[in-house]
Amino acid sequence: MIIDTHLHLVYRDRLTYPWLADVPPLNADFTHDLYAREARRLGIAASLHMEVDVAETDIARETEVIEALATAADSLLVGAIASCRPELPDFPAYLERVRANPFVRGFRRVLHVVPDDVSEGALFRENIARLSGSGLTFDLCVKPHQIERAIALVDLAPDVSFVLDHCGVPDIAGGGYDLWKGPLSEIARRPNVTVKLSGIPAYGAENWTLEDLKPYFAHVVRCFGFDRMVWGSDWPVCTLGGGLSTWIGATHALLSGVSLPEKAGVLSDNARRLWKISPRA
């Protein structure tokens, strides 16, 4: 069984996605039904929806749309990581509203699409610290040169669980191993950071192979081990690197030779623990 901790759903008739116009292959509807048809065949039993950087005015609406989809009897959705704007003064009120909704398991603010100094603002950092005691996680979506800034956020709130998306976004196609490995090692020294095995096929060359991914995966394992690793599809972005079935196949190949408890940890058990997902999933 697999718990997908990084699913994006796109419903353009209900929400606005300003960035999609710049990525034509993704500028389409990617629905739960379309995803679930393939996901169930691959052993995915439950999914956490990851915010899709909707228009700021649609942030609360996105959670409502996804929560409504989760009420269907055959839905794979068990929770959501909601979008947020910690740089804004209304974040504390937003946090209190979200805390009252058990469907929301955490937050994400994509940082590699904004100026680097956004996360360095006093208000941003103050608001991240407000997550202490909330039980909500915070996903860090940064490029290698920004990991140092992510570390500063992690150190501000040592009792908050942070999740490093997409293995720290290494530039696999461009041979960016050396620029990525040091920052990844450094953030892994923080015990409140979990790494997400997700996204990396989209960072490989068009004709990437398993051998291209292996050195990056090996370094992630050296840094985080298997107890601080969760799995995510990054669907539909993964379609840019071969698709969901290809990524599942590559994941199983990367985990070949790993003990069954460690493999179960990466694919489901660690996610259950981190986000308190029901054993029924």
Disulfide bonds with the S-S distance in Angstrom:
none
